[in-house]
Amino acid sequence: MTSDPTSLALGSHPWPHDDDTPVTGELTYRNSGTDAVTFPVSVEARGPHGEPAPAGLFTVTPTTVTVPAGGAATVTVTADTRVGGVDGAISGAVVAGDLLRTPVGVDREPESYDVTATFVDANGEAPSRHSGLVIGMDNDVFAFFDGEDDTARLRLPKGEYFAFGDVTTGDPEDGRTALLPRPVLVVAGPTALAFDARAAEPVRVTTPDPGAKPVLAEVRVTRAHEGSRVSIGSLFIDGFTDGLTLAGSDPDLPDDQLELVVATQGTGTPVGATPVHHRLAWVERGRVPTGFVRAPARRDLAEVRSHLGPAPAGHGYDLGAAPFGADGSGPMGVLFPVPTGGEAIDYVLGDGFRWRWLLSEHGPDGDSVADYSATDRTYRAGRTHEQRFRFPVFGPGLPPSSYDYLSRHGDVITAQVPLVNDGGDNLGWSVTESARATLHRDGQPVAEVPSASARFTVPPGAARYRLDLDLVRAPEVFDLTTRVTGSWTFRSDTVPGERSRKLPLSVVRFTPRLDADGGTPAGHLLRIPLTVEQQQGADNGRVHKVEVDVSFDDGKTWATVPVVGGAALVRNADRTGYASLRAKGTDSKGNTFEHAVIRAYKIG
């Protein structure tokens, strides 16, 4: 049995619907068999959110059909959009018994109105270039005002919208662009709005460094409404243009419903061989001002000095930072080249923001080989702050983080334990030569994967688990921390609900004082401070004792060393080479840990 056509589209019907005319479509069934077939015919359909179509919206006649052998029979399907109850795209199937389903659909427009937008340049004339869009705050509309004329129209459902336009005056190369946000656009009838550049005033940001060169700037407006959150912004390569302007919003809104972010990043005048950058960000809440002009003095900025560890010959670094608001969003950051083994100075302004830093390391071919990211940091104007990247010892660490290092959701255990954080406990990643993650449940293997991070599906119920990790870094890229191994035991039960549960996890960070190359003299007694870190939010016990071993033959043999006053005391070998370190312990709830760092530091 086949149908012709293979689907029925019964049109789109504009609001209002009290004068709609029912639309019909014919569907012919053809029987290629040798026997006549009789079957019932009906329509099953649902609205755009899965709700059943109201009775009477679709009808079919006749409701029972007999198709003769080798013959055909026709039914008529009717869509009557005067029948209310469901708006939008209503779709489903014409059901021929249990033989055949033929798709059918009709679009019943919800209460909607024409919205007319007019674009006006700074001279009161038609602009040389313009654009506009609207985003629904209480619906899923996303639409552009299309057309080259200075007037454009949209058909929009009744509701509340966030509209944004930009208008260019004169030659676009001159950069005379006006940003014209309309955070509140209520459509409850035929609506007209104007994107008028004459209402805008300049956007201008200068730094106290006359030699500063902007690289990237951004203006972003965010609107929140009844659980919806929408951001619209503009990026400016090489900074804000001289002719950029901004129009204010009306009316003012509560602080948690409207936010303007203005940000710029660029280079400054170097201090000798030390590069200088400016990273500035502002936030205005509850309104969008008309124009935005800022000229912070040096006393308004925080100075952030980044000390950068050495890297192999041919490697390079890029240092970036981006500001983030309380909701986790923020403007883009910029990565600037910085010297390996040197320093960088960043002047930061960003009250109301937390800053996230990233040091990216690339090899001679330009490919990334390692990243080190810093946890969110805040700064005070007029202060100098110090931070360190890519200094040893590299090894396991658990800095505060928005994601789980070891967790369970339902019966899935996820492991992503950081194994190569740097000495400043910046979250580390590096290319690897090999990696392996293995999980045991009550002594029996669950799975093994060729990665240092993994998701394991486990049987339901409570059990004791052991997680084993093994990561080997490429020796031609890294001469320190060439391998990291670790084992952790913990109990875990099925975690119901929508949220994952963090699992107990402890590590020990080794923080000895080493020279710039990660070395210390042969035969020297080295004090290695120990820092126990645990996954925040997990049911960890207290760690009262840590045992530490040292190896001078890359982990072939180990010797226990004394731990006094929270530090391990290691008598270095009398020859040049490397020292490897291993820590192990048990918390007060019976969870254990043991991890080793091969070639933790140099000797000689």
N, C-alpha and C positions, 0 to 999 in steps of 0.2 A: 504494500500500500504506500502510495506517495501522495504528496500534496502539491498543488500549483496555485499560487506561488509558494515558495518555501518559507515565507514570512509575510506578516501583514503589519504595515505601518499606517496608522489611522490618523496621522497628522498632529499638529500642534495648535492649541486652541487658546487664544488670549483671554485674559480676565477682562470684564466680568463674564459669567457663564449663563446668566439667566436667559439670554437670547441665542445660545448656541444651537446649531443645527446638528442633529445626530449624523454621524458619518458611518458609511457601510463599506464593507469590502467582501469580495467573494473568494471562496476557497474551494477548489475542486480536488476531490479525491479520486485517484485512479487505481484500479484493481488489476494487477497483471496476473492474478491467479486464475485457477480454473473453476473456483466456486464463488458464489455470491457471498458477500460479507456484510453483516449488519452490526452497527455499533452506536453507542450514545456519543453525542458531541456536546462539550461544555467548554467554558473558559475559566482558567485559573490564573489570577493575576495579583500582583502586590505593588504597593507604592514604593517611593524611593528609599524609605526607611524600613521596608519589610512588612509594613502593615497591609492587611488584606484589602483588596479593592472593594468598594461598597457594592452591595447588590444592585443590579440594574445598570451599572456603568458599562459592562459588557453583556451583550446577549447574542445568542446564536439561534438561527432557525434554518431548517428544522433541528430539533434536539436529538432525533434518531435518524440515522441514514443507513440505507441499504445500497451497496455498490455492487452491481452485477459483475459476473466474471468477465474480465477483459473490458469492462466499461468504466464509467465515471459517474459521480454525483457531486452536486454543488450545494454548499451551505453559505449563508450570509451572516457575517459577523458585524455587529453594530456597536459603536462606542458613543454613548450619550453623555457628554461632559457636563450636562446640566445637573447630573447626579453628583452631589457634593460629598464631602467627607475626607477625600484624599486629593492633594495637589502634587504637581510635579510629574515626573516621568513614571507612568504606570505601565508595567510590562508583565508578561507572563506567556501563556501558551493556550492555543486552541487544542483541546485534548480529545483525540479520537479513540475513545475506549482505552484499551491497553496496547493499541497498535502504533500510534503516532502522536507526536506533539509538535505543533507548528507555532513558532514564536509570533507574538502579537504585542503591540504597544500603542499607547497614545500619550500625548503630553498635555496635561491640564494645568495651565499657568496659574500659579497662586496670585493673590491680590498684588498687582504690580502697577507701576506708573512710569511714565516717561521722565527721564532725568536729562536735562540739557546743560552742557558745560560750555562756557565761553572762555577763550584764552585771549589775554590782552598783554602786550609787551610794555616795557617801561615808558614808551612814548605814546601809549594809548592806542596803538595800532595792532594790526594782526601780526603775530610773532613770526620770526623766520623759522622757528622750530619749537615744537611743544609736545608734551605727552601728559597723559593723565590716567589714573586707574582708581578703582574702588574695590575695597575688600569688605565683605560682610562681617559684622561683629556678632550678629545673631543668626546668620545663615552661612552657607558655603559659597557665596558668590565671590568670584575673582574676575574682574572684567576691565578692559581698557577702553578709554574714549578714543576710538579710531577715527582716522580721517585727516586729510591735510588742511582742511578749512579751519578757521578759528572757532567754529562751533561744531560740537559733536553730541550725539544723543545715545543714551542707553535705556533699555527697558529693565527696571530693577524691581524685585519683590519688595513689598512693604517691609521696612526694618531700619536698623541702624548700621551705618557704614563708616569706614575710615577711607577718606579720599586724599589723594596726593597728586599734585601737578607740578610740572616745571615748565618754565617759559624762557625762551632765548630771545634777546633783543639784538638785532643787527647780525653781523657776521658771526657764526658760531665759533670761529677761531678766536674771537675777542674774549670769549668766556663770560659774556654778560648774561648769566643765567639766574633766574629767580626760583627758589624752592618755595612751594606754596602748599603746605599741608592743611588739610581740613579734617582734624581728628574726629569731629562729630558731624556726621551728615545723616539726618533723619529723613527718610522717605516715607511719607504718609499721604502723598498726593502728588500731582505733577510738580516737579521740582526743577529749579534753575540755580546754578552756582557759577561763580566767576573765579577763574584763576587769573588774578590781575597782578602783574609784576609791579605796578605802581604802588602797591601796598607793602612792598618788601624793602628792607634796609640792609646795609652791608654786613657780610660775614668776614671777619678779619681777625687773625691770630698772629701775634708776633712774640718772639722770645727775646730774652735779654742779650742774646748772642747775635751781634750784627752779621756774623759769618754763617749763621744757620741756614740750612737748605732743606725745606720740607720735601718729604718723599711720598707720603701718603696721608690724606686727610679724609674725614668722614663726618657726615651729618646723618643722624638716625633718629626717627621719631617712632615711639612705641605706644600703642594704645591697648588698654586692657578693659574688657567689658564682659561681665557675667561668665567668667571662666575662660573666655577667649583672649588671646594675646597675639597682637600682630605688630611687626616692625617693618618699616619702610625706610630705606636710606639711600644715600648717594656717596660713592667713592670718588676721590679726586687724586689722580696720579700727579705727583709733583706739587701737592698741596692745593689749598684753596685758590681759585682764580681771583684776580683783582676785581672782577665784576660780579662776584657771587653775592646774592642777597637772599634774605629769608623773611617770610611773612609770618606774623604771629597767629595764634589760634584764639578762637572765641567759641564757646565760653571757657573759663577756667574749670578744671576738673579736680577731683581729689588726687592727692599725690600718687596714690597707688594705681591710678587709671591712665595717667599720661606722663610720658618721659621724653625729654630731648637729650641726646648725647652728641656732643661735638668733640672730636678728637683729631690730633695730628701727631705724626712722628717724622723725625728727620735727623740729619747729621748736623753737628756743630763744629766749631773750630778745634782741631786736635790740640792736646796738651803734650807737646813733644811728639813721641811715637804712640801716645795713648789716644785712641779714637774717642770722640764725644758724640752723644746722641741726645735728642730731646724727645720725650714721650709725654704728651699732655692730653688730658681728658677732663671734660666737664659734664655735669648732668644737671638738668633743670627738670623739676617735677611739678606736675599740675598745670603746666602751661607751656606753650611754645612762644618765646619772645619774638618781637619784631626786630630783626637784626641781632647780631652776636659779635661783639668786639671785645677781645681780651688781649692784654699785654702784661703778662706776669713778670714781676721782678725776680731776681735770683733768690731773694729771701722767701719767695713763695714756692720754691721748688725744693724737692728732696734730692740729694746727691747720692746715687747708688754706685758704689765702686765694685766692679766684678773682677776678682782675681782668677786667672785662668791657668790651669795646669798645662804642663808640656804635652806635646803630641809627637808621634813618629814623623820622620822627615817626609815632606810632601803632603801632609795632612793640613787641613784648614778648619777654622771655626766660623760659625755664624751665631750671633747672639740676638735673641728677640724677646719682647715682652708685650703682653696684651692686658688691658684692664677688663675686669669683670664685675658686674653689679651683683646685688643680692640674689637675683633670679638666675644667675649663671650665664647671662648673656652680656655682650659687650662689643666694642669696636674691634676691628682687626689690628693685629700687631705686625711689626716689620722685623725681619732678620737682617742684621748688618754684619759684614765681615769684621772679625776682631782677631788680634794676634794670638797665636798659640804661645803659651808660656808667658803671656803679658797681662795687661789690664785693659779695662774699658770703663768709661764714665758715662752714666746716664743721668740726665736731669729729668725727674719725674714729677708730674702734677696730676693728681687724680683722687681728690677727696670724694668719698662715697664709692670708691672702687677698691678691689683687691687685684694685685698684679701677679700674673703668672709668667715665669721666665723659662726660656728654653735655650740651651746651648746645643747646637747641632754640629757634629763632626763629620767631615767628609774626607775621603781618601784622595790619592793623586788623580784618579779618574773622575772625580766630582761626585761619585756616588756616596750616599750617606752610610756611615759605618757605626755611628753611636749618637744617642741623644741623652741629654740630662735636663730634666725639667724640675723646677722649683715649686714647692707648695705656695699657695696664695699668700701674698705678703702685702702689708699696708705700710705707709710711710708718712712721716711728719715733715711739714715744710721747714726748711732751714736746717735740717739734720743731715748728717752723713751716715750712710748705711753701707756695711761691707757684706759681700757674699763671695763664695768660692765655688768653682765648678771644675770638675775633672781632676781632682786630686785623689790619690789613693788614701786608704785602702778601698778598693771596689768590692762590694759584696752585698749580701742580703740586707734589706732595710725595709721599714714599714712606716714611711712618713704619712701624716694625715692625708686622706684622699677621699674623693667623692665616690669611688667605686670599691668593691669588695676584693680583697686579696685571696680570700678562701671563704667560700660560702656554699649554702645548699638551698635550693628552691624545689619543693616537691621531693623528687628522688633524683635530682641532678646536682652533683657536686662540681663547682667551678673552682679551678686553681689557677691563679695568675700572680704568683709570689715574685716580687722583684728580687732578682739575684745579683745585679751588677750596679747597684746604686753607688755613687761616688762617695768620697770621704765626708762631704757635706750633707749626705743623705738626700741628695737630689735624685729623683726617680730616674733610674737608668735603663737604657735599652742598647743593645749592640748586635751587630751581625754575629752569627754563630757558625761554627764548623759542624756541630751536631748538638742535639738536645733530645731529652727523653723525660717523660712524665709517666709514673707508674702508680696505680692505686691498689691497695690491698684492703679487703674487708674481712675482719675476724681471721686474719692470716691467709686468706685465699685471694689470689689475684683477681682483680676486676677488669682492668684493661691497662694497656701500655700504648702511648702515642709518641710519635717522633717530634715532640715540641715541648718547650718548657712551660707552656700554659695549656690547659686542657679542660674539657667538660666531660664528666663521667656520669653515665646513667647507672644507678645502683639499685639493688633490691629495696623494697619498702621496709620500714622498721628501723629499730635502733641497732647499732653495731659499733665496733671499734675499727678505726681506719688507720692506715699508714700511707702517707703520700711521700713518694721518692722523686726527687728532681735531679737532673744531671745536665749541665750546660757546659759546652766546650767552645771557647772563643777561638777565632782564627789566629794562629800564632804569628802570621806575617803582619797582622794588624795590631795586636795587643801583646806587649811583653809582660804585663802584670795581670793578675787574675785571669789566667789562661783557662781555668776550669773552676766551676762551683758545683758542689753536690750538697744535697740536703734531704733530711728525712724528718717528718713530723707525724706524731700520732695524736688521735683525738677521737672522741665519741660523737656520734651524730645520729639523729632520728629523722624520719620524714617531716618535712616542713610544709604544712598546709597553707592555703591562702595565696595572695597575690605577691607577697613580699618575700625576698630571700632572707636567710638568716646567716650572719657572719659566724664563722667557726673559729675555735681557739687557734691562735697562731702566735708564736714567739720567735724572735731572732736576736742575735747578738751582733752589734756593730763594733768593729775594731778601729780605734781612732788614735794610733800612735803619732808622735811628732817625727816626720820624715823630712828629708831634704827635697828640693824642688823636683828631683827626678824619681822620688819615691824610694829613696835609699837611706841606709844607716850604716855606720862603720862595722866592719867585721870584728868579732870578739866583744862587741859593745853590749852592755846590759840595757835592754830596751824596755821601757815601761809602756804597756799598751792598755790605755783606758778601755773599759768595756761598757757598752750601753745596751741594756735590754730594751727592745721595742716589741710591743704587742699590738695586734690588730684592734683598733678602737671599735667599741660596740660589740665585741665578742665576749663570750663567757670564759674569759681567761682566769687562771689562778695566778697567785704570786710566785715569782721565781726568786728563790732565796739563795740559790747556789749555782754557779756556772763553772764547769770544768773546761780548761783550755789545753790543747795540745799543739806542739810545733813540729814541723818537718823541714828538713833541709835537703831532701831528695825528691821533691815534687810529690809527696804523699805516699812514698813507698813504705817509709817507717815513720812512726810518731813517738813523741816523748811528751809526757805531761809536765806542765810548768806551774809554778805557784801562782795563785790569785790572791792579791793582798790589796785591801782598800779599794776594791772595785777595778783593779787593773791586773793584767797578766804580766809577769816578769819573765822576759825571754833573754837568755844569754845567746847572742848571735854566734853562728859558726865562725871559726877563725879563717875562713876562706871566702872568696867572693862567690856569689850565687844568689839564691832566692830563699826566702822563708815562706812556708805555707802555714796557715792557721786553721784550727778546728775548735769549735765550741759546741758544748752539749749541756743539756739540763732538763729538769722536770719542774712543771709548775705545781702549785698546791692542790690542783684538781686532777693530777695524774697525766696531763698532756705533756708529751716529750718533744724535744727538738735536738737535732744534731746537724750541723752544716760545716763544710770545709771550703776554704778559699786557697786554691793552689797558686803559688807565686804571689802572695799578698804584698810583699815588698822586696826590694833589692838589698843585698848585703855587699859591702865593699865599695 
